[in-house]
């Protein structure tokens, strides 16, 4: 896994876990990370990551028809 360093302004409202969730959620939403990769980035299980995505406004259901067909095929 690659490591990066971000300089983020200090705030009392967010903790470092929030930043990793925001980043993972956006990368997952943009299909740049799989569920498992995004969960690994946050240190959560896949199930926990999926459950928390609603709080961040990210759907775990694909809007791509091909993805839906593949999901049904692999179910």
C-alpha positions as a Markdown table, in Angstrom:
| # | Residue | x | y | z |
|---|---|---|---|---|
| 1 | Unk | 0.0 | 0.0 | 0.0 |
| 2 | Unk | 1.3 | 3.5 | -0.8 |
| 3 | Unk | 1.5 | 6.2 | 1.8 |
| 4 | Unk | 0.9 | 9.9 | 1.4 |
| 5 | Unk | 1.2 | 12.8 | 3.7 |
| 6 | Unk | -1.5 | 15.5 | 3.8 |
| 7 | Unk | -1.2 | 18.8 | 5.5 |
| 8 | Unk | -4.8 | 19.5 | 6.7 |
| 9 | Unk | -5.8 | 22.6 | 8.8 |
| 10 | Unk | -6.5 | 21.8 | 12.4 |
| 11 | Unk | -10.2 | 21.7 | 13.3 |
| 12 | Unk | -12.0 | 20.6 | 16.4 |
| 13 | Unk | -14.8 | 19.1 | 14.2 |
| 14 | Unk | -12.9 | 16.3 | 12.4 |
| 15 | Unk | -10.6 | 13.5 | 13.5 |
| 16 | Unk | -8.2 | 11.7 | 11.3 |
| 17 | Unk | -10.6 | 8.8 | 10.9 |
| 18 | Unk | -13.1 | 11.2 | 9.3 |
| 19 | Unk | -10.5 | 12.1 | 6.7 |
| 20 | Unk | -9.8 | 8.5 | 5.8 |
| 21 | Unk | -13.5 | 7.8 | 5.5 |
| 22 | Unk | -14.1 | 10.9 | 3.3 |
| 23 | Unk | -11.2 | 9.9 | 1.0 |
| 24 | Unk | -12.2 | 6.2 | 0.8 |
| 25 | Unk | -15.8 | 7.1 | 0.2 |
| 26 | Unk | -15.0 | 9.4 | -2.7 |
| 27 | Unk | -12.5 | 7.0 | -4.2 |
| 28 | Unk | -15.1 | 4.2 | -3.9 |
| 29 | Unk | -17.9 | 6.4 | -5.3 |
| 30 | Unk | -15.7 | 7.3 | -8.3 |
| 31 | Unk | -14.9 | 3.5 | -8.9 |
| 32 | Unk | -11.2 | 4.1 | -8.2 |
| 33 | Unk | -11.2 | 1.6 | -5.3 |
| 34 | Unk | -13.2 | -1.5 | -4.7 |
| 35 | Unk | -15.2 | -2.0 | -1.5 |
| 36 | Unk | -12.4 | -4.1 | 0.0 |
| 37 | Unk | -9.7 | -1.6 | -0.9 |
| 38 | Unk | -11.7 | 1.3 | 0.5 |
| 39 | Unk | -12.4 | -0.7 | 3.7 |
| 40 | Unk | -8.7 | -1.4 | 4.0 |
| 41 | Unk | -7.8 | 2.3 | 3.6 |
| 42 | Unk | -10.1 | 3.1 | 6.6 |
| 43 | Unk | -9.1 | 0.1 | 8.7 |
| 44 | Unk | -12.7 | -1.2 | 8.7 |
| 45 | Unk | -14.1 | -4.5 | 7.6 |
| 46 | Unk | -16.0 | -4.5 | 4.3 |
| 47 | Unk | -19.3 | -4.8 | 6.1 |
| 48 | Unk | -18.5 | -1.9 | 8.4 |
| 49 | Unk | -17.4 | 0.2 | 5.5 |
| 50 | Unk | -20.6 | -0.5 | 3.5 |
| 51 | Unk | -22.8 | 0.2 | 6.6 |
| 52 | Unk | -21.1 | 3.6 | 7.2 |
| 53 | Unk | -21.3 | 4.8 | 3.5 |
| 54 | Unk | -24.9 | 5.9 | 4.0 |
| 55 | Unk | -23.8 | 8.5 | 6.6 |
| 56 | Unk | -21.5 | 10.0 | 3.9 |
| 57 | Unk | -24.1 | 10.0 | 1.2 |
| 58 | Unk | -22.5 | 7.2 | -0.9 |
| 59 | Unk | -24.6 | 4.5 | -2.4 |
| 60 | Unk | -23.1 | 1.0 | -2.4 |
| 61 | Unk | -25.4 | 0.1 | -5.3 |
| 62 | Unk | -23.9 | 0.6 | -8.7 |
| 63 | Unk | -25.8 | 2.7 | -11.2 |
| 64 | Unk | -24.0 | 1.0 | -14.0 |
| 65 | Unk | -26.2 | -1.7 | -15.8 |
| 66 | Unk | -23.2 | -3.9 | -16.6 |
| 67 | Unk | -22.2 | -3.9 | -12.9 |
| 68 | Unk | -25.7 | -4.9 | -11.9 |
| 69 | Unk | -25.7 | -7.8 | -14.4 |
| 70 | Unk | -22.3 | -9.0 | -13.1 |
| 71 | Unk | -23.5 | -8.7 | -9.5 |
| 72 | Unk | -26.6 | -10.8 | -10.3 |
| 73 | Unk | -24.4 | -13.3 | -12.2 |
| 74 | Unk | -22.0 | -13.6 | -9.3 |
| 75 | Unk | -24.6 | -13.8 | -6.5 |
